[in-house]
Amino acid sequence: VHLVESGGGLVQAGGSLRLSCKASGIITSVFWSKRKAWYRQAPGKQRELVAAISSGDVTNYADFVEGRFTISRDNSRKTVSLQMNSLKPEDTAVYYCNLADEDSDLWGQGTQVTVSS
């Protein structure tokens, strides 16, 4: 199974980005069954959860999101996305896609998001 993130880049504070994660080598039903999440890691900091969505479409967000981000999934396309609005310089980090259940924990290679002030 491979996860490939895209959509990162450089944006000014207040701007928006949409991150996407495409899964390959996995059948749709298995993709659907897994918890899907976005994490991020800033330089010198630990990786932290940004947002997650369960197989039942229950979402949860880190407190720092403050309603600015939205996680979504398209099971038929095996993608999970993160719409990020009102970006702040402190959102600068490498963002990672994650698919997990009790048997596996899969990560993408990450995509850099840089927010300039």
Jmol script that loads the backbone (N, CA, C; Angstrom):
load data "model"
ATOM      1  N   VAL A   1       0.850  -1.186   0.000  1.00  0.00           N
ATOM      2  CA  VAL A   1       0.000   0.000   0.000  1.00  0.00           C
ATOM      3  C   VAL A   1       0.889   1.240   0.000  1.00  0.00           C
ATOM      4  N   HIS A   2       0.547   2.183  -0.843  1.00  0.00           N
ATOM      5  CA  HIS A   2       1.271   3.446  -0.883  1.00  0.00           C
ATOM      6  C   HIS A   2       0.309   4.595  -0.694  1.00  0.00           C
ATOM      7  N   LEU A   3       0.771   5.590   0.057  1.00  0.00           N
ATOM      8  CA  LEU A   3       0.022   6.828   0.242  1.00  0.00           C
ATOM      9  C   LEU A   3       0.868   7.959  -0.320  1.00  0.00           C
ATOM     10  N   VAL A   4       0.277   8.747  -1.191  1.00  0.00           N
ATOM     11  CA  VAL A   4       1.007   9.851  -1.806  1.00  0.00           C
ATOM     12  C   VAL A   4       0.239  11.141  -1.561  1.00  0.00           C
ATOM     13  N   GLU A   5       0.884  12.045  -0.834  1.00  0.00           N
ATOM     14  CA  GLU A   5       0.283  13.343  -0.550  1.00  0.00           C
ATOM     15  C   GLU A   5       0.636  14.348  -1.642  1.00  0.00           C
ATOM     16  N   SER A   6      -0.227  15.307  -1.820  1.00  0.00           N
ATOM     17  CA  SER A   6       0.021  16.406  -2.748  1.00  0.00           C
ATOM     18  C   SER A   6      -0.736  17.637  -2.257  1.00  0.00           C
ATOM     19  N   GLY A   7      -0.391  18.769  -2.843  1.00  0.00           N
ATOM     20  CA  GLY A   7      -1.130  19.993  -2.547  1.00  0.00           C
ATOM     21  C   GLY A   7      -0.429  20.954  -1.620  1.00  0.00           C
ATOM     22  N   GLY A   8       0.709  20.559  -1.087  1.00  0.00           N
ATOM     23  CA  GLY A   8       1.443  21.472  -0.232  1.00  0.00           C
ATOM     24  C   GLY A   8       2.069  22.595  -1.040  1.00  0.00           C
ATOM     25  N   GLY A   9       2.624  23.558  -0.320  1.00  0.00           N
ATOM     26  CA  GLY A   9       3.271  24.669  -1.001  1.00  0.00           C
ATOM     27  C   GLY A   9       3.456  25.845  -0.079  1.00  0.00           C
ATOM     28  N   LEU A  10       3.777  26.968  -0.704  1.00  0.00           N
ATOM     29  CA  LEU A  10       3.997  28.221   0.015  1.00  0.00           C
ATOM     30  C   LEU A  10       2.767  29.106  -0.155  1.00  0.00           C
ATOM     31  N   VAL A  11       2.259  29.619   0.950  1.00  0.00           N
ATOM     32  CA  VAL A  11       1.074  30.468   0.914  1.00  0.00           C
ATOM     33  C   VAL A  11       1.231  31.566   1.942  1.00  0.00           C
ATOM     34  N   GLN A  12       0.628  32.692   1.671  1.00  0.00           N
ATOM     35  CA  GLN A  12       0.649  33.783   2.637  1.00  0.00           C
ATOM     36  C   GLN A  12      -0.349  33.539   3.756  1.00  0.00           C
ATOM     37  N   ALA A  13      -0.083  34.124   4.898  1.00  0.00           N
ATOM     38  CA  ALA A  13      -1.009  34.025   6.025  1.00  0.00           C
ATOM     39  C   ALA A  13      -2.394  34.479   5.592  1.00  0.00           C
ATOM     40  N   GLY A  14      -3.392  33.729   6.019  1.00  0.00           N
ATOM     41  CA  GLY A  14      -4.758  33.999   5.614  1.00  0.00           C
ATOM     42  C   GLY A  14      -5.196  33.250   4.380  1.00  0.00           C
ATOM     43  N   GLY A  15      -4.254  32.644   3.698  1.00  0.00           N
ATOM     44  CA  GLY A  15      -4.561  31.910   2.475  1.00  0.00           C
ATOM     45  C   GLY A  15      -5.071  30.508   2.742  1.00  0.00           C
ATOM     46  N   SER A  16      -5.270  29.766   1.651  1.00  0.00           N
ATOM     47  CA  SER A  16      -5.823  28.415   1.731  1.00  0.00           C
ATOM     48  C   SER A  16      -4.990  27.429   0.919  1.00  0.00           C
ATOM     49  N   LEU A  17      -5.024  26.214   1.349  1.00  0.00           N
ATOM     50  CA  LEU A  17      -4.441  25.097   0.606  1.00  0.00           C
ATOM     51  C   LEU A  17      -5.351  23.894   0.777  1.00  0.00           C
ATOM     52  N   ARG A  18      -5.324  23.028  -0.226  1.00  0.00           N
ATOM     53  CA  ARG A  18      -6.045  21.765  -0.131  1.00  0.00           C
ATOM     54  C   ARG A  18      -5.062  20.631  -0.331  1.00  0.00           C
ATOM     55  N   LEU A  19      -4.895  19.833   0.692  1.00  0.00           N
ATOM     56  CA  LEU A  19      -4.015  18.670   0.619  1.00  0.00           C
ATOM     57  C   LEU A  19      -4.829  17.442   0.225  1.00  0.00           C
ATOM     58  N   SER A  20      -4.227  16.607  -0.579  1.00  0.00           N
ATOM     59  CA  SER A  20      -4.865  15.353  -0.964  1.00  0.00           C
ATOM     60  C   SER A  20      -3.910  14.199  -0.724  1.00  0.00           C
ATOM     61  N   CYS A  21      -4.486  13.067  -0.426  1.00  0.00           N
ATOM     62  CA  CYS A  21      -3.713  11.836  -0.206  1.00  0.00           C
ATOM     63  C   CYS A  21      -4.385  10.726  -0.998  1.00  0.00           C
ATOM     64  N   LYS A  22      -3.625  10.155  -1.895  1.00  0.00           N
ATOM     65  CA  LYS A  22      -4.142   9.089  -2.746  1.00  0.00           C
ATOM     66  C   LYS A  22      -3.549   7.772  -2.304  1.00  0.00           C
ATOM     67  N   ALA A  23      -4.399   6.799  -2.056  1.00  0.00           N
ATOM     68  CA  ALA A  23      -3.948   5.468  -1.670  1.00  0.00           C
ATOM     69  C   ALA A  23      -3.951   4.543  -2.876  1.00  0.00           C
ATOM     70  N   SER A  24      -2.926   3.743  -2.997  1.00  0.00           N
ATOM     71  CA  SER A  24      -2.872   2.732  -4.039  1.00  0.00           C
ATOM     72  C   SER A  24      -2.465   1.401  -3.420  1.00  0.00           C
ATOM     73  N   GLY A  25      -2.775   0.325  -4.145  1.00  0.00           N
ATOM     74  CA  GLY A  25      -2.449  -0.999  -3.636  1.00  0.00           C
ATOM     75  C   GLY A  25      -3.360  -1.454  -2.524  1.00  0.00           C
ATOM     76  N   ILE A  26      -4.568  -0.898  -2.483  1.00  0.00           N
ATOM     77  CA  ILE A  26      -5.531  -1.225  -1.444  1.00  0.00           C
ATOM     78  C   ILE A  26      -6.908  -1.229  -2.073  1.00  0.00           C
ATOM     79  N   ILE A  27      -7.720  -2.216  -1.706  1.00  0.00           N
ATOM     80  CA  ILE A  27      -9.062  -2.258  -2.288  1.00  0.00           C
ATOM     81  C   ILE A  27      -9.971  -1.271  -1.561  1.00  0.00           C
ATOM     82  N   THR A  28     -11.027  -0.877  -2.237  1.00  0.00           N
ATOM     83  CA  THR A  28     -11.891   0.178  -1.726  1.00  0.00           C
ATOM     84  C   THR A  28     -12.469  -0.153  -0.354  1.00  0.00           C
ATOM     85  N   SER A  29     -12.918  -1.373  -0.167  1.00  0.00           N
ATOM     86  CA  SER A  29     -13.554  -1.726   1.109  1.00  0.00           C
ATOM     87  C   SER A  29     -12.570  -1.646   2.269  1.00  0.00           C
ATOM     88  N   VAL A  30     -11.336  -1.993   2.016  1.00  0.00           N
ATOM     89  CA  VAL A  30     -10.323  -1.887   3.079  1.00  0.00           C
ATOM     90  C   VAL A  30     -10.009  -0.417   3.340  1.00  0.00           C
ATOM     91  N   PHE A  31      -9.886   0.363   2.281  1.00  0.00           N
ATOM     92  CA  PHE A  31      -9.656   1.798   2.462  1.00  0.00           C
ATOM     93  C   PHE A  31     -10.777   2.403   3.313  1.00  0.00           C
ATOM     94  N   TRP A  32     -12.009   2.031   2.977  1.00  0.00           N
ATOM     95  CA  TRP A  32     -13.161   2.581   3.709  1.00  0.00           C
ATOM     96  C   TRP A  32     -13.091   2.236   5.184  1.00  0.00           C
ATOM     97  N   SER A  33     -12.627   1.046   5.503  1.00  0.00           N
ATOM     98  CA  SER A  33     -12.677   0.553   6.876  1.00  0.00           C
ATOM     99  C   SER A  33     -11.660   1.208   7.798  1.00  0.00           C
ATOM    100  N   LYS A  34     -10.676   1.838   7.214  1.00  0.00           N
ATOM    101  CA  LYS A  34      -9.590   2.377   8.035  1.00  0.00           C
ATOM    102  C   LYS A  34      -9.878   3.806   8.506  1.00  0.00           C
ATOM    103  N   ARG A  35      -9.354   4.115   9.662  1.00  0.00           N
ATOM    104  CA  ARG A  35      -9.352   5.499  10.127  1.00  0.00           C
ATOM    105  C   ARG A  35      -8.359   6.278   9.271  1.00  0.00           C
ATOM    106  N   LYS A  36      -8.788   7.437   8.837  1.00  0.00           N
ATOM    107  CA  LYS A  36      -7.923   8.259   7.974  1.00  0.00           C
ATOM    108  C   LYS A  36      -7.637   9.555   8.707  1.00  0.00           C
ATOM    109  N   ALA A  37      -6.407   9.998   8.597  1.00  0.00           N
ATOM    110  CA  ALA A  37      -6.028  11.159   9.386  1.00  0.00           C
ATOM    111  C   ALA A  37      -4.925  11.940   8.700  1.00  0.00           C
ATOM    112  N   TRP A  38      -4.809  13.180   9.103  1.00  0.00           N
ATOM    113  CA  TRP A  38      -3.688  14.038   8.736  1.00  0.00           C
ATOM    114  C   TRP A  38      -2.954  14.407  10.021  1.00  0.00           C
ATOM    115  N   TYR A  39      -1.642  14.276   9.955  1.00  0.00           N
ATOM    116  CA  TYR A  39      -0.761  14.703  11.038  1.00  0.00           C
ATOM    117  C   TYR A  39       0.174  15.763  10.474  1.00  0.00           C
ATOM    118  N   ARG A  40       0.868  16.437  11.346  1.00  0.00           N
ATOM    119  CA  ARG A  40       1.885  17.378  10.897  1.00  0.00           C
ATOM    120  C   ARG A  40       3.062  17.370  11.867  1.00  0.00           C
ATOM    121  N   GLN A  41       4.194  17.760  11.319  1.00  0.00           N
ATOM    122  CA  GLN A  41       5.398  17.845  12.132  1.00  0.00           C
ATOM    123  C   GLN A  41       6.180  19.080  11.727  1.00  0.00           C
ATOM    124  N   ALA A  42       6.320  19.984  12.666  1.00  0.00           N
ATOM    125  CA  ALA A  42       7.110  21.189  12.448  1.00  0.00           C
ATOM    126  C   ALA A  42       8.539  20.924  12.905  1.00  0.00           C
ATOM    127  N   PRO A  43       9.495  21.680  12.400  1.00  0.00           N
ATOM    128  CA  PRO A  43      10.889  21.472  12.792  1.00  0.00           C
ATOM    129  C   PRO A  43      11.076  21.551  14.306  1.00  0.00           C
ATOM    130  N   GLY A  44      11.739  20.543  14.853  1.00  0.00           N
ATOM    131  CA  GLY A  44      12.017  20.528  16.269  1.00  0.00           C
ATOM    132  C   GLY A  44      10.849  20.141  17.148  1.00  0.00           C
ATOM    133  N   LYS A  45       9.729  19.760  16.533  1.00  0.00           N
ATOM    134  CA  LYS A  45       8.545  19.389  17.295  1.00  0.00           C
ATOM    135  C   LYS A  45       8.128  17.960  16.973  1.00  0.00           C
ATOM    136  N   GLN A  46       7.321  17.415  17.859  1.00  0.00           N
ATOM    137  CA  GLN A  46       6.801  16.069  17.630  1.00  0.00           C
ATOM    138  C   GLN A  46       5.666  16.100  16.608  1.00  0.00           C
ATOM    139  N   ARG A  47       5.466  14.980  15.959  1.00  0.00           N
ATOM    140  CA  ARG A  47       4.347  14.856  15.034  1.00  0.00           C
ATOM    141  C   ARG A  47       3.051  14.923  15.847  1.00  0.00           C
ATOM    142  N   GLU A  48       2.078  15.643  15.322  1.00  0.00           N
ATOM    143  CA  GLU A  48       0.820  15.813  16.038  1.00  0.00           C
ATOM    144  C   GLU A  48      -0.368  15.612  15.104  1.00  0.00           C
ATOM    145  N   LEU A  49      -1.442  15.140  15.692  1.00  0.00           N
ATOM    146  CA  LEU A  49      -2.665  14.944  14.932  1.00  0.00           C
ATOM    147  C   LEU A  49      -3.278  16.296  14.555  1.00  0.00           C
ATOM    148  N   VAL A  50      -3.705  16.391  13.303  1.00  0.00           N
ATOM    149  CA  VAL A  50      -4.411  17.577  12.837  1.00  0.00           C
ATOM    150  C   VAL A  50      -5.914  17.294  12.762  1.00  0.00           C
ATOM    151  N   ALA A  51      -6.259  16.215  12.055  1.00  0.00           N
ATOM    152  CA  ALA A  51      -7.668  15.872  11.871  1.00  0.00           C
ATOM    153  C   ALA A  51      -7.776  14.399  11.521  1.00  0.00           C
ATOM    154  N   ALA A  52      -8.905  13.814  11.868  1.00  0.00           N
ATOM    155  CA  ALA A  52      -9.135  12.403  11.565  1.00  0.00           C
ATOM    156  C   ALA A  52     -10.592  12.196  11.198  1.00  0.00           C
ATOM    157  N   ILE A  53     -10.821  11.140  10.411  1.00  0.00           N
ATOM    158  CA  ILE A  53     -12.185  10.771  10.041  1.00  0.00           C
ATOM    159  C   ILE A  53     -12.289   9.254  10.103  1.00  0.00           C
ATOM    160  N   SER A  54     -13.317   8.777  10.759  1.00  0.00           N
ATOM    161  CA  SER A  54     -13.487   7.341  10.933  1.00  0.00           C
ATOM    162  C   SER A  54     -14.217   6.748   9.739  1.00  0.00           C
ATOM    163  N   SER A  55     -14.328   5.429   9.737  1.00  0.00           N
ATOM    164  CA  SER A  55     -15.064   4.764   8.673  1.00  0.00           C
ATOM    165  C   SER A  55     -16.533   5.162   8.684  1.00  0.00           C
ATOM    166  N   GLY A  56     -17.016   5.573   9.837  1.00  0.00           N
ATOM    167  CA  GLY A  56     -18.390   6.035   9.946  1.00  0.00           C
ATOM    168  C   GLY A  56     -18.531   7.528   9.762  1.00  0.00           C
ATOM    169  N   ASP A  57     -17.474   8.168   9.259  1.00  0.00           N
ATOM    170  CA  ASP A  57     -17.462   9.598   8.963  1.00  0.00           C
ATOM    171  C   ASP A  57     -17.548  10.486  10.196  1.00  0.00           C
ATOM    172  N   VAL A  58     -17.143   9.960  11.327  1.00  0.00           N
ATOM    173  CA  VAL A  58     -17.020  10.806  12.511  1.00  0.00           C
ATOM    174  C   VAL A  58     -15.677  11.514  12.422  1.00  0.00           C
ATOM    175  N   THR A  59     -15.680  12.820  12.562  1.00  0.00           N
ATOM    176  CA  THR A  59     -14.456  13.599  12.438  1.00  0.00           C
ATOM    177  C   THR A  59     -14.040  14.159  13.799  1.00  0.00           C
ATOM    178  N   ASN A  60     -12.753  14.326  13.942  1.00  0.00           N
ATOM    179  CA  ASN A  60     -12.254  15.051  15.092  1.00  0.00           C
ATOM    180  C   ASN A  60     -11.050  15.875  14.671  1.00  0.00           C
ATOM    181  N   TYR A  61     -10.885  16.998  15.326  1.00  0.00           N
ATOM    182  CA  TYR A  61      -9.862  17.962  14.977  1.00  0.00           C
ATOM    183  C   TYR A  61      -9.068  18.375  16.211  1.00  0.00           C
ATOM    184  N   ALA A  62      -7.820  18.692  15.976  1.00  0.00           N
ATOM    185  CA  ALA A  62      -7.012  19.253  17.049  1.00  0.00           C
ATOM    186  C   ALA A  62      -7.563  20.620  17.437  1.00  0.00           C
ATOM    187  N   ASP A  63      -7.318  20.974  18.684  1.00  0.00           N
ATOM    188  CA  ASP A  63      -7.837  22.259  19.172  1.00  0.00           C
ATOM    189  C   ASP A  63      -7.321  23.427  18.350  1.00  0.00           C
ATOM    190  N   PHE A  64      -6.094  23.316  17.872  1.00  0.00           N
ATOM    191  CA  PHE A  64      -5.507  24.451  17.162  1.00  0.00           C
ATOM    192  C   PHE A  64      -6.156  24.689  15.790  1.00  0.00           C
ATOM    193  N   VAL A  65      -6.936  23.740  15.326  1.00  0.00           N
ATOM    194  CA  VAL A  65      -7.599  23.917  14.028  1.00  0.00           C
ATOM    195  C   VAL A  65      -8.631  25.034  14.099  1.00  0.00           C
ATOM    196  N   GLU A  66      -9.372  25.088  15.182  1.00  0.00           N
ATOM    197  CA  GLU A  66     -10.302  26.202  15.434  1.00  0.00           C
ATOM    198  C   GLU A  66     -11.258  26.447  14.265  1.00  0.00           C
ATOM    199  N   GLY A  67     -11.741  25.364  13.650  1.00  0.00           N
ATOM    200  CA  GLY A  67     -12.722  25.494  12.587  1.00  0.00           C
ATOM    201  C   GLY A  67     -12.168  25.906  11.240  1.00  0.00           C
ATOM    202  N   ARG A  68     -10.859  25.950  11.100  1.00  0.00           N
ATOM    203  CA  ARG A  68     -10.255  26.422   9.850  1.00  0.00           C
ATOM    204  C   ARG A  68     -10.066  25.308   8.824  1.00  0.00           C
ATOM    205  N   PHE A  69      -9.969  24.073   9.281  1.00  0.00           N
ATOM    206  CA  PHE A  69      -9.662  22.941   8.401  1.00  0.00           C
ATOM    207  C   PHE A  69     -10.849  21.997   8.317  1.00  0.00           C
ATOM    208  N   THR A  70     -10.950  21.302   7.182  1.00  0.00           N
ATOM    209  CA  THR A  70     -11.978  20.291   7.007  1.00  0.00           C
ATOM    210  C   THR A  70     -11.375  19.050   6.375  1.00  0.00           C
ATOM    211  N   ILE A  71     -11.561  17.907   7.036  1.00  0.00           N
ATOM    212  CA  ILE A  71     -11.100  16.644   6.478  1.00  0.00           C
ATOM    213  C   ILE A  71     -12.264  15.974   5.767  1.00  0.00           C
ATOM    214  N   SER A  72     -11.956  15.347   4.639  1.00  0.00           N
ATOM    215  CA  SER A  72     -12.991  14.640   3.889  1.00  0.00           C
ATOM    216  C   SER A  72     -12.365  13.438   3.203  1.00  0.00           C
ATOM    217  N   ARG A  73     -13.203  12.532   2.756  1.00  0.00           N
ATOM    218  CA  ARG A  73     -12.683  11.341   2.070  1.00  0.00           C
ATOM    219  C   ARG A  73     -13.590  11.002   0.899  1.00  0.00           C
ATOM    220  N   ASP A  74     -12.992  10.376  -0.074  1.00  0.00           N
ATOM    221  CA  ASP A  74     -13.726   9.841  -1.221  1.00  0.00           C
ATOM    222  C   ASP A  74     -13.324   8.380  -1.321  1.00  0.00           C
ATOM    223  N   ASN A  75     -14.174   7.512  -0.807  1.00  0.00           N
ATOM    224  CA  ASN A  75     -13.805   6.102  -0.766  1.00  0.00           C
ATOM    225  C   ASN A  75     -13.658   5.510  -2.168  1.00  0.00           C
ATOM    226  N   SER A  76     -14.491   5.952  -3.087  1.00  0.00           N
ATOM    227  CA  SER A  76     -14.417   5.388  -4.435  1.00  0.00           C
ATOM    228  C   SER A  76     -13.101   5.733  -5.118  1.00  0.00           C
ATOM    229  N   ARG A  77     -12.555   6.885  -4.790  1.00  0.00           N
ATOM    230  CA  ARG A  77     -11.272   7.296  -5.356  1.00  0.00           C
ATOM    231  C   ARG A  77     -10.107   7.000  -4.431  1.00  0.00           C
ATOM    232  N   LYS A  78     -10.416   6.500  -3.251  1.00  0.00           N
ATOM    233  CA  LYS A  78      -9.403   6.168  -2.254  1.00  0.00           C
ATOM    234  C   LYS A  78      -8.518   7.371  -1.949  1.00  0.00           C
ATOM    235  N   THR A  79      -9.172   8.469  -1.707  1.00  0.00           N
ATOM    236  CA  THR A  79      -8.454   9.685  -1.359  1.00  0.00           C
ATOM    237  C   THR A  79      -9.002  10.276  -0.059  1.00  0.00           C
ATOM    238  N   VAL A  80      -8.134  10.947   0.646  1.00  0.00           N
ATOM    239  CA  VAL A  80      -8.535  11.716   1.818  1.00  0.00           C
ATOM    240  C   VAL A  80      -7.922  13.100   1.661  1.00  0.00           C
ATOM    241  N   SER A  81      -8.701  14.108   1.932  1.00  0.00           N
ATOM    242  CA  SER A  81      -8.283  15.482   1.690  1.00  0.00           C
ATOM    243  C   SER A  81      -8.360  16.312   2.959  1.00  0.00           C
ATOM    244  N   LEU A  82      -7.605  17.386   2.953  1.00  0.00           N
ATOM    245  CA  LEU A  82      -7.640  18.339   4.053  1.00  0.00           C
ATOM    246  C   LEU A  82      -7.706  19.741   3.452  1.00  0.00           C
ATOM    247  N   GLN A  83      -8.840  20.376   3.596  1.00  0.00           N
ATOM    248  CA  GLN A  83      -8.996  21.753   3.165  1.00  0.00           C
ATOM    249  C   GLN A  83      -8.579  22.656   4.316  1.00  0.00           C
ATOM    250  N   MET A  84      -7.604  23.506   4.049  1.00  0.00           N
ATOM    251  CA  MET A  84      -7.063  24.379   5.095  1.00  0.00           C
ATOM    252  C   MET A  84      -7.287  25.830   4.700  1.00  0.00           C
ATOM    253  N   ASN A  85      -8.031  26.525   5.504  1.00  0.00           N
ATOM    254  CA  ASN A  85      -8.316  27.932   5.281  1.00  0.00           C
ATOM    255  C   ASN A  85      -7.733  28.776   6.408  1.00  0.00           C
ATOM    256  N   SER A  86      -7.647  30.053   6.165  1.00  0.00           N
ATOM    257  CA  SER A  86      -7.147  30.991   7.187  1.00  0.00           C
ATOM    258  C   SER A  86      -5.833  30.509   7.787  1.00  0.00           C
ATOM    259  N   LEU A  87      -4.921  30.135   6.926  1.00  0.00           N
ATOM    260  CA  LEU A  87      -3.654  29.574   7.391  1.00  0.00           C
ATOM    261  C   LEU A  87      -2.833  30.613   8.136  1.00  0.00           C
ATOM    262  N   LYS A  88      -2.094  30.107   9.122  1.00  0.00           N
ATOM    263  CA  LYS A  88      -1.251  30.941   9.971  1.00  0.00           C
ATOM    264  C   LYS A  88       0.195  30.485   9.826  1.00  0.00           C
ATOM    265  N   PRO A  89       1.152  31.371  10.109  1.00  0.00           N
ATOM    266  CA  PRO A  89       2.553  30.942  10.051  1.00  0.00           C
ATOM    267  C   PRO A  89       2.839  29.727  10.923  1.00  0.00           C
ATOM    268  N   GLU A  90       2.158  29.601  12.031  1.00  0.00           N
ATOM    269  CA  GLU A  90       2.378  28.449  12.908  1.00  0.00           C
ATOM    270  C   GLU A  90       1.832  27.142  12.339  1.00  0.00           C
ATOM    271  N   ASP A  91       1.130  27.203  11.224  1.00  0.00           N
ATOM    272  CA  ASP A  91       0.702  25.985  10.538  1.00  0.00           C
ATOM    273  C   ASP A  91       1.812  25.407   9.662  1.00  0.00           C
ATOM    274  N   THR A  92       2.910  26.104   9.559  1.00  0.00           N
ATOM    275  CA  THR A  92       4.036  25.619   8.761  1.00  0.00           C
ATOM    276  C   THR A  92       4.546  24.291   9.311  1.00  0.00           C
ATOM    277  N   ALA A  93       4.590  23.279   8.454  1.00  0.00           N
ATOM    278  CA  ALA A  93       4.995  21.938   8.875  1.00  0.00           C
ATOM    279  C   ALA A  93       4.978  21.018   7.662  1.00  0.00           C
ATOM    280  N   VAL A  94       5.496  19.835   7.867  1.00  0.00           N
ATOM    281  CA  VAL A  94       5.277  18.757   6.899  1.00  0.00           C
ATOM    282  C   VAL A  94       4.003  18.033   7.323  1.00  0.00           C
ATOM    283  N   TYR A  95       3.094  17.871   6.388  1.00  0.00           N
ATOM    284  CA  TYR A  95       1.816  17.237   6.659  1.00  0.00           C
ATOM    285  C   TYR A  95       1.827  15.812   6.107  1.00  0.00           C
ATOM    286  N   TYR A  96       1.396  14.890   6.947  1.00  0.00           N
ATOM    287  CA  TYR A  96       1.423  13.472   6.610  1.00  0.00           C
ATOM    288  C   TYR A  96       0.019  12.878   6.619  1.00  0.00           C
ATOM    289  N   CYS A  97      -0.227  12.045   5.650  1.00  0.00           N
ATOM    290  CA  CYS A  97      -1.460  11.271   5.580  1.00  0.00           C
ATOM    291  C   CYS A  97      -1.250   9.960   6.329  1.00  0.00           C
ATOM    292  N   ASN A  98      -2.281   9.490   6.993  1.00  0.00           N
ATOM    293  CA  ASN A  98      -2.199   8.256   7.778  1.00  0.00           C
ATOM    294  C   ASN A  98      -3.471   7.445   7.615  1.00  0.00           C
ATOM    295  N   LEU A  99      -3.297   6.139   7.370  1.00  0.00           N
ATOM    296  CA  LEU A  99      -4.400   5.178   7.370  1.00  0.00           C
ATOM    297  C   LEU A  99      -4.089   4.145   8.426  1.00  0.00           C
ATOM    298  N   ALA A 100      -5.030   3.922   9.321  1.00  0.00           N
ATOM    299  CA  ALA A 100      -4.718   3.036  10.439  1.00  0.00           C
ATOM    300  C   ALA A 100      -5.922   2.230  10.882  1.00  0.00           C
ATOM    301  N   ASP A 101      -5.639   1.060  11.382  1.00  0.00           N
ATOM    302  CA  ASP A 101      -6.605   0.259  12.132  1.00  0.00           C
ATOM    303  C   ASP A 101      -5.806  -0.572  13.127  1.00  0.00           C
ATOM    304  N   GLU A 102      -6.438  -1.574  13.713  1.00  0.00           N
ATOM    305  CA  GLU A 102      -5.745  -2.326  14.763  1.00  0.00           C
ATOM    306  C   GLU A 102      -4.624  -3.194  14.208  1.00  0.00           C
ATOM    307  N   ASP A 103      -4.622  -3.390  12.896  1.00  0.00           N
ATOM    308  CA  ASP A 103      -3.624  -4.270  12.288  1.00  0.00           C
ATOM    309  C   ASP A 103      -2.517  -3.534  11.546  1.00  0.00           C
ATOM    310  N   SER A 104      -2.715  -2.287  11.209  1.00  0.00           N
ATOM    311  CA  SER A 104      -1.727  -1.598  10.392  1.00  0.00           C
ATOM    312  C   SER A 104      -1.733  -0.108  10.654  1.00  0.00           C
ATOM    313  N   ASP A 105      -0.639   0.517  10.300  1.00  0.00           N
ATOM    314  CA  ASP A 105      -0.458   1.953  10.495  1.00  0.00           C
ATOM    315  C   ASP A 105       0.373   2.431   9.317  1.00  0.00           C
ATOM    316  N   LEU A 106      -0.276   3.070   8.353  1.00  0.00           N
ATOM    317  CA  LEU A 106       0.356   3.411   7.088  1.00  0.00           C
ATOM    318  C   LEU A 106       0.554   4.919   6.993  1.00  0.00           C
ATOM    319  N   TRP A 107       1.710   5.311   6.457  1.00  0.00           N
ATOM    320  CA  TRP A 107       2.045   6.727   6.352  1.00  0.00           C
ATOM    321  C   TRP A 107       2.488   7.074   4.941  1.00  0.00           C
ATOM    322  N   GLY A 108       2.173   8.296   4.551  1.00  0.00           N
ATOM    323  CA  GLY A 108       2.722   8.827   3.323  1.00  0.00           C
ATOM    324  C   GLY A 108       4.064   9.474   3.593  1.00  0.00           C
ATOM    325  N   GLN A 109       4.650  10.036   2.531  1.00  0.00           N
ATOM    326  CA  GLN A 109       5.980  10.621   2.645  1.00  0.00           C
ATOM    327  C   GLN A 109       5.939  12.063   3.134  1.00  0.00           C
ATOM    328  N   GLY A 110       4.762  12.653   3.132  1.00  0.00           N
ATOM    329  CA  GLY A 110       4.619  14.012   3.628  1.00  0.00           C
ATOM    330  C   GLY A 110       4.653  15.051   2.530  1.00  0.00           C
ATOM    331  N   THR A 111       4.011  16.171   2.797  1.00  0.00           N
ATOM    332  CA  THR A 111       4.032  17.308   1.881  1.00  0.00           C
ATOM    333  C   THR A 111       4.251  18.572   2.711  1.00  0.00           C
ATOM    334  N   GLN A 112       5.147  19.417   2.225  1.00  0.00           N
ATOM    335  CA  GLN A 112       5.535  20.611   2.986  1.00  0.00           C
ATOM    336  C   GLN A 112       4.492  21.718   2.794  1.00  0.00           C
ATOM    337  N   VAL A 113       4.088  22.295   3.901  1.00  0.00           N
ATOM    338  CA  VAL A 113       3.230  23.481   3.895  1.00  0.00           C
ATOM    339  C   VAL A 113       4.000  24.593   4.594  1.00  0.00           C
ATOM    340  N   THR A 114       4.169  25.699   3.891  1.00  0.00           N
ATOM    341  CA  THR A 114       4.869  26.843   4.449  1.00  0.00           C
ATOM    342  C   THR A 114       3.962  28.062   4.359  1.00  0.00           C
ATOM    343  N   VAL A 115       3.721  28.691   5.495  1.00  0.00           N
ATOM    344  CA  VAL A 115       2.853  29.858   5.548  1.00  0.00           C
ATOM    345  C   VAL A 115       3.700  31.067   5.924  1.00  0.00           C
ATOM    346  N   SER A 116       3.756  32.031   5.037  1.00  0.00           N
ATOM    347  CA  SER A 116       4.559  33.222   5.289  1.00  0.00           C
ATOM    348  C   SER A 116       3.704  34.306   5.952  1.00  0.00           C
ATOM    349  N   SER A 117       4.362  35.101   6.760  1.00  0.00           N
ATOM    350  CA  SER A 117       3.635  36.164   7.483  1.00  0.00           C
ATOM    351  C   SER A 117       3.597  37.451   6.675  1.00  0.00           C
TER     352      SER A 117
END
end "model"
wireframe off; spacefill off
backbone 0.3
color backbone group
